Amino acid sequence: MNRVDEKQGGSQRIGLHLRGLGVRLIMAVLAGPGLALAQGTGGDATLLEMRSAFSRGNSFQLANLLPTVRGHALEPLAMYWDARARLDVATPTDIRAALNRMAGTYWEDRLRNDWLLQLGKARDWANFDAELPLFRMNDDRQVRCYGLMRDVMTGRAPGDAVAPLVQTNWQAQREADDGCATAAKFLLDAGHLKQQAVWQRARVAMDANRPRVATQAVGMVDPDLTATVDSIAADPAKYLDEKFTAIRPRTKEMVTLAIIRLAANDPVMAALEMDRTRWKAQLTKEERGWIWGVIGKRSAQKLQPEALTYFANGEDRYMNDDHLAWKARAGLRAGAWSAVHEAIAAMGEAQQSDPAWVYWEARAVQALKLPDPVAASAKARQLFESIASPRDFYEQLAMEELGLPITVPAAPAPLTAEEIATAQNNPGLRRALIAIRLGLRGEGVREWNYTVGLHTPGGMGERELLAASALACQHELWDRCINTSLRTPEVLDHAQRFPTPHREQVVSRSNEIGLDPAYVYGLIRQESRFITEARSGVGASGLMQVMPATARWTANKIGMTNFRPAQITERDTNIRIGTAYLKFALDDFQGSLPLAAAAYNAGPGRSRLWRNGPVLPGEVWAENIPFEETRDYVKRVLANTTNYAALITGQPQSLRARLGTVGPRPANAPTVNPDLP
């Protein structure tokens, strides 16, 4: 049961801010003739044929079909498919003609993005220069790196000034892509980028289990070392056993990569390796500090009590933000507030400003009473006030620290008829709605996101976003309704952000089996964004993202003897099975909402393992969940639940009360379902 990125759903009232206009007027404006989704042409079927032809790379069929969709609202998408399939062989004149025919649309910018990547790889700077200023999205790191490299090659910018920008973009890329790697190699050879940046790239990649990226980086320094990197990735212990000295700088870095790789599976063994005299003497303080950061992180992820000891062997200034975050988490788990405070102080500015670390810095200041009790109290209060809001997990906890209950914020001023009409008539939003109606959900979502966030610099304004969200709500596109409203920087429209589709089914079923409907809604919102046909990459399906094996087990458990796997995407069946499984998990974990949510996402076996150790406040336990996805999932489900409870009941709510404490299973608490999948 995994989270899904793009989500949809059923029926829900229009946002609270629409009430001032009267529901009938709004319905008429939103559903008026300006937004007729049915085209009344034969183009719909042809578009689906073209998508199939595009997926097969059949440029001949695309060219033949394109004339039959002339005048269709999604003609720009069809043009993109046709032009993209021929991009490798088309002339610049042909490509620009296609761009002009799609002018102003997402698909124009998408094709330009694809072409810029091709031009950069071919070093066709004349055409690259002509197209780059027209690239509205400007969100592709490879394109940025090509542009930066071109600036240095043409003398437009000094290499020393460009190198940090290339390094930042390169380090942020997960895979071994061409653009930033090529720019980094060019700047390295020219002496503008230091070798240390390349080794940092290799270290981070090896730590993240991306050996191909590490090999690519090391190959820039010395191609003869790539085979050694591959052997380190395969068997780091063997490499270390055979290596007795690390005098040369490159050998030191290879030893560093090997111990990083070793720590991924066995931090204790990696720590023993670091205690060997030769590495203490031969590795630099920076290398040792970075390695101890990795070992401490891996130990903390395994919830080992030795983690803080490992971190203490290295200096914080040599660790990256990921290491420091895990040092802070290990400190939270151990109740070592000094370690928490030190780790946060050493983080980069961007990470320090994340609400999670603002909150924990405030808690550390409170606990340590730094520099004195009065000043500490004032400092903590200032930090809590800087993030307090109902928006999300730590923002809600900050509210409670300030003595503020979590309630539904005041609705924004009602949308005007003009604002609604503007959203209704927006060409990008119209195309997105039509694409989603035709079953081209991925294409429609990309067009929608581009329209609200990238078409104009800085994206839509707040009122425009509220109107676009209202349009999505009206068409029961709950994922776009929620995600668009989440973009508003100031106002919080909870009716948009926390809709309640299928309310009769969810509430009645929850009450029937003893679940809080707010908890069920909080989970569905995170799992599927109310997309009934949602399917994850691992096979979870429907509103509550139920796995096939889980569905069979649960159906049998609740007496659904005639259950068939195909039924799991049916709304009522999915809700019935998903809520039943959630209730089984909740009962098995003695009513703990955090433990049950973690079990729902990562499996009950992991949740049972992660609860072992000290009894912890729920927020400390949640922050120490080893899996990033599950850690984020649990926090969001609980924050969602608190907001849904405020909406449904109209009463103030507490997130902390829902978190409770988490610790080992009480000795007298039997496992309700030992075979819970």
C-alpha positions as CSV (number, residue, x, y, z in Angstrom):
1,M,0.0,0.0,0.0
2,N,2.1,2.9,-1.3
3,R,1.6,6.5,-1.9
4,V,0.7,7.7,-5.4
5,D,1.9,10.9,-6.9
6,E,-1.0,11.9,-9.1
7,K,-4.5,11.3,-7.7
8,Q,-8.3,11.9,-8.4
9,G,-11.7,10.9,-7.0
10,G,-15.5,11.3,-6.7
11,S,-18.0,13.9,-5.5
12,Q,-17.6,16.8,-3.1
13,R,-19.1,20.2,-2.3
14,I,-17.5,23.3,-3.8
15,G,-14.9,25.1,-1.6
16,L,-16.2,27.2,1.3
17,H,-15.1,30.4,-0.4
18,L,-17.7,29.8,-3.2
19,R,-20.7,30.0,-0.9
20,G,-21.0,33.8,-1.2
21,L,-21.8,33.6,-4.9
22,G,-24.5,31.0,-4.6
23,V,-24.0,27.4,-5.7
24,R,-26.3,27.7,-8.7
25,L,-24.5,30.7,-10.2
26,I,-21.1,29.0,-9.8
27,M,-22.4,25.8,-11.3
28,A,-23.7,27.7,-14.3
29,V,-20.4,29.6,-14.8
30,L,-18.1,26.5,-14.4
31,A,-20.2,24.2,-16.5
32,G,-21.2,26.8,-19.1
33,P,-20.6,26.5,-22.8
34,G,-17.1,27.8,-22.5
35,L,-16.0,24.6,-21.0
36,A,-17.7,22.0,-23.2
37,L,-15.4,19.0,-22.6
38,A,-17.0,16.8,-25.3
39,Q,-15.6,17.8,-28.7
40,G,-18.3,16.4,-30.9
41,T,-15.7,15.2,-33.4
42,G,-14.0,12.0,-34.2
43,G,-10.7,13.3,-32.9
44,D,-10.9,11.7,-29.5
45,A,-10.4,8.2,-30.8
46,T,-7.7,9.4,-33.1
47,L,-5.8,11.0,-30.2
48,L,-5.8,7.7,-28.4
49,E,-4.5,6.0,-31.5
50,M,-1.7,8.6,-31.7
51,R,-0.7,8.1,-28.1
52,S,-0.4,4.4,-28.8
53,A,1.7,5.1,-32.0
54,F,3.9,7.5,-30.0
55,S,4.6,4.9,-27.4
56,R,5.7,2.5,-30.1
57,G,7.8,5.2,-31.9
58,N,5.7,4.9,-35.1
59,S,6.4,8.3,-36.7
60,F,4.8,7.2,-40.0
61,Q,1.4,6.5,-38.3
62,L,1.6,9.7,-36.3
63,A,2.1,11.8,-39.5
64,N,-0.8,10.1,-41.1
65,L,-3.2,10.6,-38.2
66,L,-2.2,14.2,-37.4
67,P,-4.4,15.8,-40.1
68,T,-7.5,14.2,-38.7
69,V,-7.3,16.0,-35.3
70,R,-7.0,19.5,-36.8
71,G,-9.2,21.8,-34.7
72,H,-9.4,19.5,-31.7
73,A,-8.6,21.2,-28.4
74,L,-5.7,18.7,-27.9
75,E,-4.2,19.3,-31.3
76,P,-1.0,20.8,-29.6
77,L,-0.5,17.5,-27.8
78,A,-0.9,15.6,-31.1
79,M,1.6,18.0,-32.8
80,Y,4.0,17.3,-29.9
81,W,3.8,13.5,-30.4
82,D,4.4,13.9,-34.1
83,A,7.3,16.3,-33.8
84,R,9.0,14.5,-30.9
85,A,9.0,11.2,-32.8
86,R,10.9,12.9,-35.6
87,L,13.1,15.2,-33.5
88,D,16.3,13.3,-34.3
89,V,15.9,13.6,-38.0
90,A,14.0,16.9,-38.4
91,T,15.7,20.1,-39.5
92,P,15.7,23.2,-37.3
93,T,13.2,24.8,-39.7
94,D,10.8,21.9,-39.3
95,I,11.1,21.9,-35.5
96,R,10.5,25.7,-35.3
97,A,7.5,25.3,-37.5
98,A,6.1,22.8,-35.1
99,L,6.9,25.0,-32.1
100,N,5.1,27.9,-33.8
101,R,2.0,25.8,-34.4
102,M,1.9,24.9,-30.7
103,A,2.8,28.5,-29.5
104,G,1.8,29.3,-25.9
105,T,1.1,25.8,-24.9
106,Y,2.8,23.4,-22.5
107,W,3.6,21.1,-25.4
108,E,5.5,23.9,-27.2
109,D,7.7,24.2,-24.1
110,R,8.0,20.5,-23.7
111,L,9.3,20.1,-27.3
112,R,11.7,23.0,-26.9
113,N,13.0,21.3,-23.7
114,D,13.6,18.1,-25.6
115,W,15.3,20.0,-28.5
116,L,17.5,22.0,-26.1
117,L,18.8,18.7,-24.6
118,Q,19.6,17.5,-28.1
119,L,21.2,20.7,-29.1
120,G,23.4,20.8,-26.0
121,K,24.5,17.3,-26.5
122,A,25.5,18.1,-30.1
123,R,27.1,21.4,-29.0
124,D,25.0,23.2,-31.5
125,W,25.3,26.5,-29.7
126,A,23.8,28.7,-32.4
127,N,20.4,27.0,-32.2
128,F,20.8,26.5,-28.5
129,D,21.3,30.2,-28.0
130,A,18.3,31.0,-30.1
131,E,15.9,28.7,-28.2
132,L,17.1,29.0,-24.6
133,P,15.5,32.5,-24.0
134,L,12.2,31.1,-25.2
135,F,12.2,28.2,-22.7
136,R,9.5,29.2,-20.3
137,M,9.8,26.3,-17.8
138,N,13.5,26.6,-17.4
139,D,13.4,23.8,-14.9
140,D,15.7,21.2,-16.5
141,R,19.1,20.9,-14.8
142,Q,20.7,19.5,-17.9
143,V,19.6,22.4,-20.0
144,R,20.9,24.8,-17.3
145,C,24.3,23.1,-17.3
146,Y,24.6,23.1,-21.0
147,G,23.8,26.8,-20.9
148,L,26.4,27.5,-18.2
149,M,29.0,25.6,-20.1
150,R,28.2,27.5,-23.3
151,D,28.6,30.8,-21.3
152,V,32.1,29.8,-20.4
153,M,33.0,28.5,-23.8
154,T,31.9,31.7,-25.5
155,G,33.5,34.0,-22.9
156,R,30.1,35.3,-21.6
157,A,30.9,34.3,-18.0
158,P,34.1,33.5,-16.1
159,G,34.6,29.8,-15.4
160,D,35.3,30.3,-11.7
161,A,32.0,32.0,-11.3
162,V,30.1,29.3,-13.2
163,A,31.7,26.3,-11.6
164,P,29.7,26.5,-8.3
165,L,26.4,26.8,-10.3
166,V,27.3,23.7,-12.3
167,Q,28.4,21.9,-9.2
168,T,25.0,22.6,-7.4
169,N,23.0,21.4,-10.4
170,W,25.2,18.4,-10.9
171,Q,25.1,17.3,-7.3
172,A,21.3,17.6,-7.4
173,Q,20.9,15.1,-10.3
174,R,20.2,11.6,-9.2
175,E,21.3,9.8,-12.4
176,A,24.4,9.8,-14.6
177,D,22.9,12.3,-17.1
178,D,24.9,13.9,-19.8
179,G,24.3,17.7,-19.4
180,C,25.8,18.5,-16.0
181,A,28.4,15.7,-16.2
182,T,29.6,17.2,-19.5
183,A,29.7,20.7,-18.0
184,A,31.5,19.4,-14.9
185,K,34.1,17.6,-17.0
186,F,34.7,20.7,-19.2
187,L,35.2,22.9,-16.1
188,L,37.3,20.3,-14.4
189,D,39.7,20.1,-17.3
190,A,39.8,23.9,-17.6
191,G,40.8,24.1,-13.9
192,H,37.6,25.9,-12.8
193,L,36.1,22.9,-10.9
194,K,38.1,21.3,-8.2
195,Q,38.6,17.6,-8.0
196,Q,37.1,17.6,-4.6
197,A,33.7,18.4,-6.1
198,V,34.0,15.2,-8.3
199,W,34.9,13.0,-5.3
200,Q,32.0,14.5,-3.4
201,R,29.7,13.5,-6.2
202,A,31.1,10.0,-6.1
203,R,30.8,9.7,-2.3
204,V,27.1,10.8,-2.3
205,A,26.3,8.5,-5.1
206,M,28.0,5.5,-3.4
207,D,26.2,6.3,-0.2
208,A,22.9,6.4,-2.1
209,N,23.5,3.1,-3.8
210,R,24.0,4.6,-7.2
211,P,27.4,3.1,-8.2
212,R,27.0,3.9,-11.9
213,V,26.9,7.6,-11.0
214,A,30.0,7.1,-8.8
215,T,31.8,5.4,-11.6
216,Q,30.9,8.2,-14.0
217,A,32.3,10.8,-11.6
218,V,35.5,9.0,-10.8
219,G,36.1,8.4,-14.5
220,M,36.4,12.2,-15.0
221,V,39.4,12.2,-12.7
222,D,41.0,9.0,-14.0
223,P,39.3,6.7,-16.5
224,D,41.6,3.9,-15.4
225,L,39.9,3.9,-11.9
226,T,36.4,3.1,-13.2
227,A,36.9,-0.7,-13.0
228,T,38.1,-0.3,-9.4
229,V,34.9,1.6,-8.5
230,D,32.9,-1.2,-10.0
231,S,34.8,-3.8,-7.9
232,I,34.3,-1.7,-4.8
233,A,30.6,-1.5,-5.4
234,A,30.5,-5.3,-5.8
235,D,32.7,-6.2,-2.8
236,P,34.0,-3.4,-0.7
237,A,35.4,-5.7,2.1
238,K,37.6,-7.5,-0.5
239,Y,39.1,-4.2,-1.8
240,L,39.8,-3.0,1.8
241,D,41.4,-6.3,2.8
242,E,43.8,-6.1,-0.2
243,K,44.6,-2.4,0.4
244,F,47.4,-1.7,2.9
245,T,48.2,1.8,2.2
246,A,46.4,5.0,1.1
247,I,49.2,7.5,0.6
248,R,48.1,8.9,-2.8
249,P,45.1,11.2,-2.7
250,R,43.2,9.1,-5.2
251,T,43.8,6.0,-3.2
252,K,42.5,7.7,-0.1
253,E,39.3,8.6,-1.9
254,M,38.9,5.0,-3.2
255,V,39.3,3.7,0.4
256,T,36.7,6.3,1.4
257,L,34.3,5.0,-1.2
258,A,34.9,1.4,-0.1
259,I,34.1,2.1,3.6
260,I,31.0,4.1,2.6
261,R,29.8,1.1,0.6
262,L,30.6,-1.2,3.5
263,A,28.6,0.9,5.9
264,A,25.5,0.6,3.8
265,N,24.9,-3.0,4.9
266,D,27.1,-3.2,8.0
267,P,27.9,0.0,9.9
268,V,29.5,-1.9,12.8
269,M,31.9,-3.6,10.4
270,A,32.6,-0.2,8.8
271,A,33.3,1.3,12.2
272,L,35.8,-1.5,13.0
273,E,37.5,-0.8,9.6
274,M,37.8,2.8,10.6
275,D,39.4,1.8,13.9
276,R,42.3,0.2,12.0
277,T,45.5,2.1,12.6
278,R,46.4,2.6,9.0
279,W,43.2,4.4,8.1
280,K,43.5,6.6,11.2
281,A,46.9,7.7,10.1
282,Q,46.5,7.8,6.4
283,L,43.1,9.3,5.8
284,T,42.6,13.0,6.2
285,K,40.5,14.6,8.9
286,E,37.9,15.6,6.2
287,E,37.7,12.0,4.8
288,R,37.4,10.5,8.3
289,G,34.7,13.0,9.2
290,W,32.7,12.2,6.1
291,I,33.0,8.5,6.6
292,W,31.9,8.7,10.2
293,G,29.0,10.7,9.1
294,V,27.9,7.9,6.8
295,I,28.5,5.2,9.5
296,G,26.5,7.2,12.0
297,K,23.7,7.7,9.5
298,R,23.5,4.0,8.6
299,S,23.6,3.0,12.3
300,A,20.9,5.5,13.1
301,Q,18.7,4.1,10.3
302,K,19.1,0.7,11.9
303,L,18.0,2.3,15.2
304,Q,21.3,1.2,16.8
305,P,22.2,2.9,20.1
306,E,25.9,3.2,18.9
307,A,24.9,5.8,16.3
308,L,25.8,8.9,18.4
309,T,29.1,7.4,19.3
310,Y,29.9,6.9,15.7
311,F,28.9,10.5,14.9
312,A,31.1,11.7,17.8
313,N,34.2,10.3,16.0
314,G,33.9,12.9,13.2
315,E,33.6,16.6,13.1
316,D,30.2,18.1,12.1
317,R,31.8,20.5,9.7
318,Y,32.9,17.6,7.5
319,M,29.4,16.0,7.3
320,N,26.7,16.8,4.8
321,D,23.1,17.8,5.6
322,D,21.9,14.2,5.3
323,H,24.4,13.0,7.9
324,L,23.5,15.8,10.2
325,A,19.8,15.1,9.9
326,W,20.4,11.6,11.1
327,K,22.7,12.8,13.9
328,A,19.8,15.0,15.1
329,R,17.4,12.1,14.8
330,A,19.7,9.8,16.8
331,G,20.0,12.5,19.4
332,L,16.2,12.8,19.6
333,R,15.9,9.0,20.1
334,A,18.5,9.0,22.8
335,G,17.2,12.2,24.5
336,A,20.6,13.8,23.8
337,W,19.5,17.4,23.2
338,S,23.1,18.7,22.9
339,A,23.6,16.4,19.9
340,V,20.4,17.6,18.4
341,H,21.3,21.2,18.9
342,E,24.9,20.8,17.5
343,A,23.6,18.9,14.4
344,I,21.1,21.5,13.5
345,A,23.6,24.3,14.0
346,A,25.9,22.7,11.5
347,M,23.3,22.2,8.8
348,G,23.1,24.4,5.7
349,E,20.8,27.4,5.9
350,A,18.2,25.9,3.6
351,Q,17.9,22.7,5.7
352,Q,17.9,24.7,9.0
353,S,14.9,26.6,7.8
354,D,12.8,23.5,7.1
355,P,9.9,23.5,9.6
356,A,11.1,20.1,11.0
357,W,14.4,21.5,12.1
358,V,13.0,24.8,13.2
359,Y,10.7,22.9,15.5
360,W,13.4,20.6,16.9
361,E,15.8,23.5,17.3
362,A,13.2,25.2,19.5
363,R,12.7,22.0,21.5
364,A,16.5,21.7,22.0
365,V,16.8,25.3,23.1
366,Q,14.0,24.7,25.6
367,A,15.5,21.5,26.9
368,L,19.0,22.9,27.3
369,K,17.8,26.3,28.6
370,L,20.4,28.1,26.4
371,P,21.8,30.5,27.1
372,D,19.6,30.9,30.2
373,P,16.0,29.8,31.0
374,V,14.4,33.2,30.2
375,A,16.3,33.7,27.0
376,A,15.7,30.1,26.0
377,S,12.0,30.4,26.5
378,A,11.9,33.6,24.4
379,K,14.0,32.1,21.6
380,A,11.9,28.9,21.5
381,R,8.7,30.9,21.3
382,Q,10.1,33.0,18.5
383,L,11.0,29.8,16.6
384,F,7.6,28.2,17.1
385,E,5.8,31.4,16.0
386,S,7.8,31.4,12.8
387,I,6.3,28.2,11.6
388,A,3.0,27.7,13.5
389,S,0.0,27.0,11.3
390,P,-2.4,24.1,10.5
391,R,-0.5,23.5,7.2
392,D,1.5,20.4,8.1
393,F,3.0,18.2,10.8
394,Y,5.6,20.4,12.5
395,E,3.6,23.5,11.9
396,Q,0.7,21.9,13.9
397,L,3.0,20.8,16.7
398,A,4.4,24.4,16.9
399,M,0.8,25.6,17.3
400,E,0.3,23.3,20.2
401,E,3.6,24.4,21.8
402,L,2.2,27.9,21.8
403,G,-1.1,26.7,23.4
404,L,-3.1,27.1,20.2
405,P,-5.6,24.3,19.2
406,I,-5.8,23.2,15.6
407,T,-8.9,24.6,14.0
408,V,-10.2,25.3,10.5
409,P,-8.7,28.6,9.3
410,A,-11.0,31.3,8.1
411,A,-12.1,30.8,4.5
412,P,-10.7,33.3,2.0
413,A,-12.9,35.9,0.4
414,P,-15.4,34.4,-2.1
415,L,-14.3,34.2,-5.7
416,T,-15.9,36.6,-8.0
417,A,-17.7,35.5,-11.1
418,E,-14.9,37.1,-13.2
419,E,-12.2,35.1,-11.4
420,I,-14.1,31.9,-11.9
421,A,-14.7,32.7,-15.6
422,T,-11.1,33.5,-16.1
423,A,-10.1,30.0,-14.8
424,Q,-12.8,28.4,-16.8
425,N,-11.6,30.0,-20.0
426,N,-7.9,29.4,-19.4
427,P,-6.7,27.5,-22.5
428,G,-4.2,25.3,-20.5
429,L,-6.7,24.3,-17.9
430,R,-9.3,23.6,-20.5
431,R,-6.8,21.3,-22.4
432,A,-5.9,19.6,-19.2
433,L,-9.5,18.8,-18.3
434,I,-10.2,17.5,-21.8
435,A,-7.1,15.3,-21.7
436,I,-8.0,13.8,-18.3
437,R,-11.6,13.2,-19.5
438,L,-10.1,11.2,-22.5
439,G,-8.0,9.0,-20.2
440,L,-4.8,10.9,-20.9
441,R,-4.3,11.6,-17.2
442,G,-0.5,11.9,-17.3
443,E,-0.6,14.4,-20.2
444,G,-3.5,16.3,-18.6
445,V,-1.8,16.6,-15.2
446,R,1.5,17.9,-16.8
447,E,-0.5,20.5,-18.7
448,W,-2.3,21.5,-15.6
449,N,0.8,21.8,-13.4
450,Y,2.6,23.8,-16.1
451,T,-0.4,26.2,-16.5
452,V,-0.7,27.0,-12.8
453,G,3.0,26.9,-11.9
454,L,5.3,27.7,-14.9
455,H,3.5,29.3,-17.8
456,T,4.0,32.7,-16.4
457,P,7.1,33.6,-14.2
458,G,6.4,32.7,-10.6
459,G,3.2,30.9,-11.5
460,M,-0.4,32.0,-11.0
461,G,-1.3,34.5,-8.2
462,E,-3.1,33.4,-5.1
463,R,-6.6,34.3,-6.3
464,E,-5.9,32.6,-9.7
465,L,-4.8,29.4,-7.9
466,L,-8.0,29.4,-5.7
467,A,-10.1,29.8,-8.9
468,A,-8.2,27.0,-10.7
469,S,-8.5,24.8,-7.7
470,A,-12.3,25.5,-7.6
471,L,-12.5,24.5,-11.2
472,A,-10.8,21.2,-10.5
473,C,-13.0,20.6,-7.5
474,Q,-16.1,21.2,-9.6
475,H,-14.9,18.5,-12.1
476,E,-14.1,16.2,-9.2
477,L,-10.4,16.1,-10.1
478,W,-9.5,16.0,-6.4
479,D,-5.8,15.6,-7.0
480,R,-5.6,18.9,-9.0
481,C,-8.1,20.5,-6.5
482,I,-5.8,19.7,-3.6
483,N,-2.4,20.2,-5.2
484,T,-3.4,23.5,-6.8
485,S,-4.8,24.9,-3.5
486,L,-1.6,23.8,-1.7
487,R,0.3,26.3,-3.8
488,T,-1.4,29.3,-2.3
489,P,1.3,31.1,-0.3
490,E,-0.9,32.9,2.3
491,V,-4.5,31.8,2.6
492,L,-5.5,28.2,3.5
493,D,-8.7,27.1,1.9
494,H,-9.3,23.8,3.8
495,A,-12.4,22.9,1.8
496,Q,-10.1,22.7,-1.2
497,R,-7.1,21.2,0.6
498,F,-9.1,18.6,2.5
499,P,-12.1,17.6,0.4
500,T,-14.3,14.7,1.5
501,P,-15.5,12.8,-1.6
502,H,-17.5,9.6,-1.1
503,R,-18.5,11.0,2.3
504,E,-21.5,8.7,2.9
505,Q,-19.5,5.6,2.1
506,V,-16.4,6.6,4.1
507,V,-18.2,7.8,7.2
508,S,-20.8,5.0,7.4
509,R,-18.1,2.3,6.9
510,S,-15.8,3.9,9.4
511,N,-18.4,4.2,12.0
512,E,-19.6,0.6,11.3
513,I,-16.2,-0.9,12.2
514,G,-15.1,1.7,14.8
515,L,-12.6,3.8,12.9
516,D,-12.3,7.6,13.0
517,P,-13.5,8.9,9.6
518,A,-10.9,11.6,9.8
519,Y,-8.2,9.0,10.1
520,V,-9.5,7.2,7.0
521,Y,-9.8,10.4,5.1
522,G,-6.2,11.4,6.2
523,L,-4.9,8.2,4.8
524,I,-6.8,8.2,1.5
525,R,-5.7,11.7,0.8
526,Q,-2.1,10.6,1.2
527,E,-2.5,7.3,-0.6
528,S,-4.4,8.2,-3.7
529,R,-5.6,11.8,-3.6
530,F,-9.0,10.2,-4.2
531,I,-8.2,8.8,-7.6
532,T,-10.4,5.7,-7.7
533,E,-8.4,4.1,-10.5
534,A,-5.0,4.9,-9.0
535,R,-2.4,2.1,-9.4
536,S,1.1,2.2,-7.9
537,G,4.2,0.8,-9.5
538,V,4.1,-2.2,-7.1
539,G,0.5,-3.0,-7.8
540,A,-1.5,-1.3,-5.1
541,S,-4.9,-0.2,-6.4
542,G,-7.8,2.1,-5.8
543,L,-8.6,4.8,-3.3
544,M,-6.9,3.1,-0.4
545,Q,-4.1,1.6,-2.5
546,V,-4.6,-2.0,-1.5
547,M,-2.1,-4.7,-2.6
548,P,-3.5,-7.8,-4.2
549,A,-2.3,-10.2,-1.5
550,T,-3.6,-7.9,1.2
551,A,-6.9,-7.6,-0.5
552,R,-7.3,-11.4,-0.7
553,W,-6.3,-11.9,3.0
554,T,-8.6,-9.1,4.2
555,A,-11.5,-10.2,2.0
556,N,-11.2,-13.7,3.5
557,K,-11.0,-12.4,7.0
558,I,-14.2,-10.3,6.7
559,G,-16.2,-13.0,4.9
560,M,-16.1,-11.7,1.4
561,T,-16.1,-15.3,0.0
562,N,-16.9,-14.2,-3.6
563,F,-14.1,-11.6,-3.8
564,R,-12.3,-11.3,-7.2
565,P,-9.1,-9.3,-7.6
566,A,-10.6,-7.2,-10.3
567,Q,-13.1,-5.8,-7.8
568,I,-10.4,-4.0,-5.8
569,T,-10.7,-0.8,-8.0
570,E,-14.4,-0.6,-7.4
571,R,-15.0,2.2,-4.9
572,D,-17.1,0.5,-2.3
573,T,-15.1,-2.7,-2.4
574,N,-11.9,-0.8,-2.0
575,I,-13.2,1.2,0.9
576,R,-14.6,-1.9,2.6
577,I,-11.3,-3.8,2.3
578,G,-9.0,-0.9,2.9
579,T,-10.8,0.2,6.1
580,A,-11.0,-3.4,7.3
581,Y,-7.3,-3.8,6.9
582,L,-6.6,-0.5,8.6
583,K,-8.8,-1.5,11.6
584,F,-6.9,-4.8,11.8
585,A,-3.6,-2.9,11.9
586,L,-4.9,-0.4,14.4
587,D,-6.1,-3.2,16.7
588,D,-2.8,-5.1,16.3
589,F,-0.9,-1.9,17.4
590,Q,-3.1,-1.2,20.4
591,G,-4.8,1.8,18.8
592,S,-1.6,3.6,17.9
593,L,-2.3,5.8,14.9
594,P,1.4,6.3,14.0
595,L,2.2,2.6,14.2
596,A,-0.8,1.6,12.2
597,A,-0.1,4.2,9.5
598,A,3.5,3.0,9.3
599,A,2.2,-0.6,9.0
600,Y,-0.2,0.4,6.3
601,N,2.6,1.9,4.2
602,A,5.6,-0.3,4.9
603,G,4.1,-3.5,6.3
604,P,3.4,-4.6,9.9
605,G,6.7,-6.5,10.2
606,R,8.7,-3.3,9.9
607,S,6.4,-1.3,12.1
608,R,6.8,-4.0,14.8
609,L,10.5,-3.8,14.4
610,W,10.7,-0.1,14.6
611,R,8.7,0.2,17.8
612,N,11.3,-1.8,19.7
613,G,13.6,0.3,21.9
614,P,12.8,3.1,24.3
615,V,9.3,4.5,24.8
616,L,9.3,7.7,22.8
617,P,6.9,10.6,22.1
618,G,5.1,9.9,18.9
619,E,6.7,12.8,17.1
620,V,10.2,11.6,18.0
621,W,9.4,8.0,16.9
622,A,7.9,9.2,13.6
623,E,11.0,11.4,12.8
624,N,13.2,8.3,13.4
625,I,11.4,6.0,10.9
626,P,14.3,4.7,8.7
627,F,12.4,4.9,5.4
628,E,12.1,8.4,4.0
629,E,8.8,7.5,2.2
630,T,7.2,6.0,5.3
631,R,8.5,8.8,7.6
632,D,6.9,11.4,5.3
633,Y,3.8,9.3,5.0
634,V,3.1,8.9,8.7
635,K,3.6,12.5,9.4
636,R,1.3,13.6,6.6
637,V,-1.4,11.1,7.4
638,L,-1.5,12.3,11.0
639,A,-1.5,15.9,10.1
640,N,-4.2,15.3,7.5
641,T,-6.2,13.4,10.1
642,T,-6.0,16.4,12.5
643,N,-7.2,18.8,9.8
644,Y,-10.0,16.5,8.7
645,A,-11.2,16.1,12.3
646,A,-11.4,19.8,12.6
647,L,-13.4,20.1,9.4
648,I,-15.8,17.2,10.2
649,T,-16.5,17.9,13.8
650,G,-16.1,21.7,13.8
651,Q,-14.2,21.3,17.1
652,P,-10.5,22.2,18.0
653,Q,-8.1,19.3,17.6
654,S,-4.8,18.1,18.9
655,L,-2.1,16.4,16.8
656,R,0.0,15.5,19.8
657,A,-3.0,13.6,21.4
658,R,-3.1,11.4,18.2
659,L,0.6,10.8,18.3
660,G,0.8,9.6,21.9
661,T,3.8,7.5,22.8
662,V,5.4,4.6,20.9
663,G,7.3,1.8,22.5
664,P,7.6,-2.0,22.6
665,R,4.5,-4.1,22.7
666,P,3.2,-4.5,26.2
667,A,3.9,-8.0,27.5
668,N,0.2,-8.6,28.2
669,A,-0.9,-7.4,24.7
670,P,-1.4,-10.4,22.4
671,T,-0.9,-10.1,18.6
672,V,-4.4,-9.8,17.3
673,N,-3.5,-11.0,13.8
674,P,-0.1,-12.6,13.7
675,D,-0.4,-13.2,10.0
676,L,-1.3,-9.6,9.2
677,P,0.3,-9.1,5.8
